[in-house]
Amino acid sequence: MNCEFSILNFSSFNSKFKIQNLKLKGILFSAVVGWITVFLPSIGFSKAPFVPETAPLNIQVPAFDVKTLTCGIKVIFLKSDEMPLVSINLMIPGGSILDPEGQEGLGSLMTSCLRNGGAGDLSPEAFDAALENKAVDMSASVDKESFSAGFKCLSRDLPEVLPLFADMLRRPQFNIKRFETDKADSIDEVSRLEDTPDALTRVLFSKALLDQSPYGHSASPKSLSLVKQGDVLKFYQAHLGPAGSVLEVTGNVDEEKVLAQLESLFGDWTAQEKLPDYAEAKSLGPVIYFYPKQVSQVFIRFGVLGLKRHDPQDIPLSVANYILGGSGFTSRLMHQIRSDRGLAYFVDSVTVPFNIRGIFEVIGGTRPDSVKEYLTVMFQVLNDFAKTGPTESELQQAQKSMVEEFAYNFESPFALADYHTSLTFNGYPDDYLQTYRDKVKAVTQVQAASAASAILSQKDWVLIVAGPEELEKDLEAFGTVHKVTSIFDPLVSNP
């Protein structure tokens, strides 16, 4: 069957926020429930034991104290005296989308050098030793839309560690020897992306779906090899600064003293360059990319463009996605593909918004001899869900589960502060934590169905498959197949 099809017709795809941990826990909970359901009869029960209803969780959102430094950094305090610890995390707008064309990976390399290259008056070795003496794990990293830096330490050591943190951010040395080491490590890490189906399909998926946008760009050994030490310094000077930044302080601290120290360390930090505006990404789809790789488990990614951050359909789509593939063993995809037919080791769906339209993705793994049937069933499930959406029963169960799982964000003050900081950084309302559960419960079947249909009815889907060479013929049943021999080469699209 030759198919130029939308999901609806075979003839015609989480600071981020930081919800992955929540999703994983929900999946593990669903897995335990599924295990109990399947195996209880075999361990001596004539029927499943009675599980009484539990009272609704009483979640209290703590008070966050928000201050602003002279330089513009928003500081969020969450005091907790449970342990003599403090956590500091800073989010700065920017990210890998700022990598210059031809030097993809520069932002990531810059954050590595920021941490490893020495700071202030301390050489790299002396800086490392100063942190080790206080048992401090300080880090810096990059995401698509942000730079992050932070650490945890004993509360009593904070006055001595904060100046080290400020030196790293404001007075990095970018030591040449450490630069060369970090560059070599980065090239080696990127070179090994093709070793695993998960990593290589992730790169191909991003390139195929977010084409013609910096959101779809990724580092290559060649792009990293072109980066010089001066490029790292120039990139740092242009893009790291206080504008739009959010700093989280959580733990056993004296807020007044910490605020005064932060002001003395960061108050005169000058703003970085203004971020450019980015056009919406354009998918290369409908298209199939196949990476031949001799593996026992075929890795499959399917997706379309998702929602832009703050879209009114965000929560209805989150509810719909939870039912479709986001709830582990209770999801429709998992039920029909794995539980009913045994076609997949796993199958999951995710929706991730960006400041431009983000992604909706279905991820799965199956045996080579099951790929054709897996894809047929997957498309049918998506087709049916796009037409009718969830049932009322599915909706009610999903809403109950999502409200209960929301409590995982409150497991520790540190986890909660991270989540709240991500919300603040990304411009969500101050009362988001207080109103989220009510908004989930207010989603109607019609709203969930409409949100799902708007996403799943798109025709410009992309399908990425990594598996044995002989799968190419099976994939041809779903459309024109483009074989990929290197994830670092440009991708071609259908005419």
N, C-alpha and C positions, 0 to 999 in steps of 0.2 A: 504494500500500500504506500503510494507516494503522497506525502502530506505537507502541504503548505497550510498549516492550521493554526488557529488561535487555540487557547485552552478550551474554548467552548465548542470548537468544531474541528474534527479531524481533517476536514477538507478545506478548508478555507485558507521575573519570576517575578544593642543593646547595645566615658562619660562620659550613649551609649551611656542609654544610661547603663549603668552597671547592673544589668539584670541577669547576666549569664549564670551567676551563682544561684539566683532564685529559680531560674528555669531548671538547672541541674537538680536542685533539691526536689522540685516538683516531679521531675522524671523519676528520681530515685524513689520517691514516695509512691508514685504510680506503679513502679516495678514491684515494690513490696506488696502492694495491694493485689496486683495481678498474680504474683507467686502464691499468695495465700488463697486466692480464689481457685487456682488450678490445683494446688496440692493438698489443701485441707482434707479432702476425702481420703487421700492415701496415707494420712498419718493418724487415722483413728477416729475422726469425727464423723458421725452419721449425717450431720448437717452443720453448716457454718455456725459458729457460736454467735450469740446475740451481742451486738455492739451497740450500747446505748447512745442516744443522741447527746452531744456535748453542748454546753452553753456557748454562744457566740464569743469569739475572742474580744476582749476589751483592750484595744490598742490605744495607748495614750501617746500622742505626738509631743515630744519634749520641746521646751522653749529653746530656740536658737537665738543667740545674741549676735547681731550683725553690726559691724563697724566698717568704716572706710578710711584707709590711709590717705595721706596727702597726695600720694602718687596715683591714687585711683583704685588700688587693689581693694576688693571687697573681702573682709575677714569675717568668717563665720565661726563662732565659738559654741561648742557643746561641752559643758562641764560634766565630768563623771569622776566620782571618787572611788569607784569600784576597785581600781588597781592603780599603783603609783606609776602610771604610764601616760605618755602623751604622743599623739599622732599629728603630724603636720603634712598637709598635701596641698600643692599649688597647681591650678589648671590655668594655662595660658592659651588664648585663641591662636589658631594657626594650623600646625600639623603638617603631615606629609603632602597635602595638597599644594603646599608652597614650594615643593621641590622644583627647581628649574628644569625645563625640558632638556634632556640629555644628561642630567645629573640626578636622576631619580635615586632616592636613598640618602640624599644629602642630609635631610632633616633627622633621620634616624642616626646617621653617623655623628651628626653634631651633638645629639643628646648623649651618645656614648662617650664622646670626647669631653663633654661638659662635666660628666661625673668622673672620668678616669684621668683627665689631663692635668690635675693639679689646680689649685685655686688660691687667690690672695697671695700671701707670702710663702705658701707651702708648696713644695714640690709634690708631684703625684704620690711618691712614696710617703712623704710626711703627712699629706692629707689623708691617705688611707690609714696610716697609723693613728692619727688623731681620732678618726671614727672608730677604729677597732678598740682603742683604749676605753671608749665609752659603750662598746657593744652596739654601735649604731649601724643600721643598714640603710644607707642613703642611696636614692636612685633618681634617674631621669629617663624619660621615655617619650615616645611620640605616637600619636594615633592619626587618623585621617584628618581630624579637625582640631586637634589640640596638642600642646606640649604639656607634660606633667613632670613634677618633681616632688619628692617628699621623703619622710623618714619617720621612724619611731624611736623613742628613747625613754629612759627613766625621767620622771618629772624633775628630779633634783638636778639632772644634767642639762635640762633645756637651755638655761642661760649660756652654757658653753657651746652647745651644739648649734643653736640658731645662727651665731656669727659664721660658722663653717658653711651652713646652708646658704646664707646670704653671699658669701664669697664664691661659692660654686655658681650661683645664678648671676652675680653681677661682676665678678672679677675672675673668670676662668682663665687658665693659662694656655689650654690647648697644646700641651707639650708635644713636640714633634715626634718623639719616640713612641709615646702613647697613641698619637694620631696614626702612625704607621701600623701599630699593632691592632688598633681598633678597625682600621680600614681593611687590613688583611683578614681579620676575623669576620667582618661584615661580608666581604666578597666570598669567603668560604661558606658562610651561612646561607647566603643567597644562592650560591652554586648548588647547594644540596637540596633546594626546594623541589627539584625534579625527582628526588629519591622516594618521596612518599605521595601516593595518590591524593591524600587529603590536601597537602600543601600545594601541589601543582594544579589541582582543579580549582582551588581557591583563587590562585593568581589568574587563571584563565577566565573564571567566572567574572571577576571584577573587571578585567579588560574587556570582555565581551559585552557586559551589561552597561558599563559606565564609560563606554567609548567616547572619544572627543571631549573628555573632561579630565582634569587632574585627579578626580576621585577614582578613576580607573587605572591610573599609572602605577607602576611598580618598579622596584629596583632590579637591576641586572648586574652581572659581574662587570660588563662594559661600562655602564653608567657610573658605578662606584669607582672604577679604576680611573675615571677622569676627574675625580674630586681631589683637589689639593688642600693643603692646610689652610691657605688663605681663603679658600672658598668656605670652609667651615666657619672661620672667624667672621667673614662678611655676612654669611647667613645668620649667624647668631646676633650680630649687631643690628641687623634689619628686623628680626622677627621675635626676639625675646624681650619682653617688657611688661609693664603693669596694666596697660589698657585692656579692659575687658576681663582681667584676671580675677580668680576667686581663690582665696586661701582658707583652708579648713584647719582649725585648731581644736582637737578633741582630747579630753582626758582630765587628769588631776592637775589643774593649772590655776594660777592667780591671774585672772583675765586682765586686770588693770596693769600688772607688771609686764605681761607678755605683749599687750598692745603697745605699751610704751617702748619696749625693745624692738618690736617690729617697725614702729615708726622711725626709730633711730637708724635701723638697718636698711629700710626700703623707702622711706618717705620721699627721698629726692631722686628716686629711679625715674628716668625719662621714658616717655612712651615710645613704643616701637612703631614701625610703619603700619599704616592702615591696611586692613585686609582687602584684597580685591573682591569684586562681585563675580560669582561664577554662574555661567549659563547652565541650564539643566543638561544632564547627561543624555546621550542618545544611545540606545541599544543597537547592536549589530544584527539583532534577530529579525525574523525568526531564523535561527541557525543552530547547527549541531557541530560541536568541536570534539574530536576524538583523539585522545593521546594514547597510542599503543604502549602498553606496559604489562609485562608478564606478572600478574598478581593473582592470588586466590580470591580476593574480595574486590569486586569492581566498585569504584567510587563514582557516584552520580550527583551532579548538582543541576538543578533546574530553577529558573527564576525569571522574573519580570521586574520592571521598575516599581518601587513602592511609594510610600508617602513622604512628603516633606515634613520636617519637624513642625509641630503645632497645627497640623492639619486637623480640622474638626472631626475627621473620620478616624483619628488615631486610636481612640479607645474602642469604638465599635470594631475596627479591624483587628485590634489586639484580642478581643473576645472571640471573633471569628477564627483567627489564626490558632488560638488556644484549642478550639474544637477541632479544627482541621488537622493540625500536626504539631502543635506546641505543647501538648499536655502529656507526652510520653505514651505509655501503654493504653491510655484511655482515648487517644486521638483517633479520628476517623482513618487517617492514612495508616497509622500503625495497626489498627484493628483489621483493615481490609488487606493490607499488603503483608504484614507479618503474622498476625494472630490467625487469620482465616486461611491464608495460603502458604505461609512459611517462605515468602519470597525475599525477605530482607533480614539482615542482621540488625539494622536500625533504619528508621526513616523519621525525619523531623522537618518542621517548617519554622521559619523565623521571619520576622519583619523588623527592619532596622531603618529608622528615619535619619536623614542628614539635613543640613541646611539647604541642600537641594533635594530633589526626590531621591529617596534611598532605595532599598532593595526588599524584595519579597523572594524568599528562597526555600526550596525543598531540597533536603540533603538526605542521601541514602546510600546504603552499601548492600550489595547482593552478590550471589554466585554468578560466574560467567554464563552458565547455562540458564539463568533465570532473568537475564537483563531484558529480553524482549517482553516477557510476560509482566515483569515489574513495571516497565514503562507503560505498557498498555493499561494496566490497572491504575497506575498513578494518574495518567491523563484522564481516565474515566472518573476517578474520584474527584479530581479538580473540576472536570466538566460538570458533574452533578452538583458539586458544592457551589459553583458559580451560578448555576441555574436556580437553585432553591435555598441555598444557605443552610444554616443549622436547623434542626428541629427544636421545638420548644423545650423538650426534655434535655437535649444536648445543651441548649442555652442556659437553662436553670442550673444544671450540674456544673457547667463551666464557670458561671458567675459565683457560685458557692465556693468552688475550689480556688478561683483567683483571689477572692476576698480573704480566704483562709491563708493562702500561700503568701499574701502580701505581708504577713507577720514575719516572714523570714528576714525582711529588711530591718527588723527591730531586734534581731538576735543579740547584737552588741552595739554599744554606742559608736564604735569605730566603723562598723558596717553601715549603720544608719547615717553617720556623718558623711561618709563617702557618697552614699546615694543622694543625700540632700544637696551636697556640694555640686554633684553632676547636674541635678535638676536646676539649681541656681545658675550655674555656668551656662546652661543651655536655654535659659530664659523662661523656664516654667514658672507658673504663678506661685506666690509664697505659700498658698494654702493647698498646694497639690497633694501633699501627704494626707491632709485632713479630708479632702474631697474625693480622692481616687476611688475608694471603695463604693461610695454612693454613685459615682459616675459609671462604674462597672455594672452595678446592680440596675441602673436605669436603662441600659442598652436593651432595645427591643429586638425581636426576631427580625423584623423588617430592616432595622438599621444594620444589624450584623450581616444580613443577607446582601443588602445594598453595598456595604463596604467591601465585602468579599467579591461580589460580582464586578465592581469597578476595577479591582486589581486583577482578578483572574480572567477577565474577558479581553485583556490586551493581547495583541497578535505578535508583538515583538519579543517573544520569549527567547531565551538562550538555554541550550542543553549542553552540559559538559560531561564527558564520560572518559574515565581512565581505566583501561582493562586490556585483556589479551587481544592480539592483532585480529583474530578471527571474528571479533564482535562487530567489525565495520559493516559486514553484510546485514546483520540484524538491525543495526542502527539506520540503515538505508530505508527501512520500512516506515520511518518517522520523518524523513526529509533528507535534503542534501547534506552529506557528511563531509566536513573539512578535517583532514588529518593534520595533526600538529606534531611536529618533531622537536620543537623547542618552545618553552613557555615564554622565552625572551624575544621571540620574533613577532613582528606585527601580525595581527589576525586579519584574514580576509572575510568578507561578508558575502551573503548571497546576492546575486545581481538583482 
